Amino acid sequence: MVKRIGTTQRKTRYKFKLSLREKGKLSLSKYFQEFSSGDAVGLKISPRVTKGRFHSRFHGLSGVVKGKKGECYEVKIKDGDKQKTVCVHPIHLKRL
């Protein structure tokens, strides 16, 4: 068996990088934004907040909000031919 090297943030130096206009203080409206089930959302990891992140392979995908679990939202995405459910904090979601 081959041992896996690294963590889930491996090879993401340029993937999670913010543009110059996006850098700085986090707006609270983005942190407390609300979604209802059935809303279309885009997944984009905010490198400032580590809570509620999903795996980096789903970065840039879009999905549909399925429900809420605590502070996070369950988002249904399509990964290849499979339907998957990802639990995401609202800071990493963008309404489409």
Backbone hydrogen bonds in HBPLUS format (Angstrom, degrees):
<---DONOR---> <-ACCEPTOR-->    atom                        ^
c    i                          cat <-CA-CA->   ^        H-A-AA   ^      H-
h    n   atom  resd res      DA  || num        DHA   H-A  angle D-A-AA Bond
n    s   type  num  typ     dist DA aas  dist angle  dist       angle   num
A0010-ARG N   A0007-THR O   3.36 MM   3  5.49 156.2  2.42 108.3 109.5     1
A0016-PHE N   A0012-THR O   3.35 MM   4  6.03 169.0  2.36 144.9 143.4     2
A0022-GLU N   A0019-SER O   3.15 MM   3  5.36 132.9  2.38 101.9 114.3     3
A0032-PHE N   A0028-LEU O   2.95 MM   4  6.17 151.8  2.03 151.3 157.1     4
A0039-ASP N   A0036-SER O   3.22 MM   3  5.96 158.1  2.27 142.8 142.9     5
A0038-GLY N   A0065-VAL O   2.82 MM  27  5.29 160.2  1.86 141.5 147.0     6
A0065-VAL N   A0039-ASP O   2.94 MM  26  5.46 162.6  1.97 155.0 160.1     7
A0096-LEU N   A0040-ALA O   3.03 MM  56  5.57 169.8  2.04 143.5 140.3     8
A0041-VAL N   A0063-GLY O   2.93 MM  22  5.52 165.1  1.95 148.1 153.0     9
A0063-GLY N   A0041-VAL O   2.86 MM  22  5.52 161.0  1.89 159.4 165.2    10
A0042-GLY N   A0094-LYS O   2.69 MM  52  5.00 156.2  1.74 145.8 154.4    11
A0094-LYS N   A0042-GLY O   2.99 MM  52  5.00 140.0  2.15 141.3 149.4    12
A0043-LEU N   A0061-LEU O   2.80 MM  18  5.52 171.2  1.81 177.4 174.3    13
A0060-GLY N   A0043-LEU O   2.79 MM  17  5.38 156.7  1.84 149.2 156.8    14
A0044-LYS N   A0092-HIS O   3.01 MM  48  5.25 174.0  2.02 150.8 152.3    15
A0049-VAL N   A0046-SER O   3.34 MM   3  6.05 150.3  2.44 118.7 123.9    16
A0089-HIS N   A0052-GLY O   3.10 MM  37  4.45 161.3  2.13 125.6 124.7    17
A0058-PHE N   A0055-HIS O   3.12 MM   3  5.98 166.4  2.14 125.6 129.2    18
A0059-HIS N   A0056-SER O   3.23 MM   3  5.26 166.2  2.25 106.5 110.5    19
A0061-LEU N   A0058-PHE O   3.20 MM   3  5.68 164.0  2.23 134.2 134.5    20
A0064-VAL N   A0076-LYS O   3.07 MM  12  5.26 157.0  2.12 142.1 146.8    21
A0076-LYS N   A0064-VAL O   2.79 MM  12  5.26 168.9  1.80 158.9 155.7    22
A0066-LYS N   A0074-GLU O   2.65 MM   8  5.34 171.3  1.66 162.0 163.9    23
A0074-GLU N   A0067-GLY O   2.86 MM   7  5.25 163.0  1.89 134.8 140.6    24
A0069-LYS N   A0072-CYS O   2.82 MM   3  5.38 169.6  1.83 148.5 152.1    25
A0072-CYS N   A0069-LYS O   3.25 MM   3  5.38 133.4  2.48 132.0 124.3    26
A0073-TYR N   A0088-VAL O   2.75 MM  15  5.30 167.0  1.76 153.8 152.0    27
A0088-VAL N   A0073-TYR O   2.83 MM  15  5.30 167.9  1.85 154.7 155.4    28
A0075-VAL N   A0086-VAL O   2.78 MM  11  5.22 170.9  1.79 156.0 158.2    29
A0086-VAL N   A0075-VAL O   2.85 MM  11  5.22 165.3  1.87 149.6 153.2    30
A0077-ILE N   A0084-LYS O   2.81 MM   7  5.36 162.4  1.84 157.7 163.3    31
A0084-LYS N   A0077-ILE O   2.85 MM   7  5.36 166.9  1.87 154.2 158.8    32
A0079-ASP N   A0082-LYS O   2.87 MM   3  5.36 152.2  1.94 156.7 163.6    33
A0082-LYS N   A0079-ASP O   3.23 MM   3  5.36 154.2  2.30 126.2 121.8    34
A0092-HIS N   A0089-HIS O   3.06 MM   3  5.89 159.7  2.10 127.6 132.1    35
A0093-LEU N   A0090-PRO O   3.23 MM   3  5.10 165.7  2.25 105.6 107.4    36
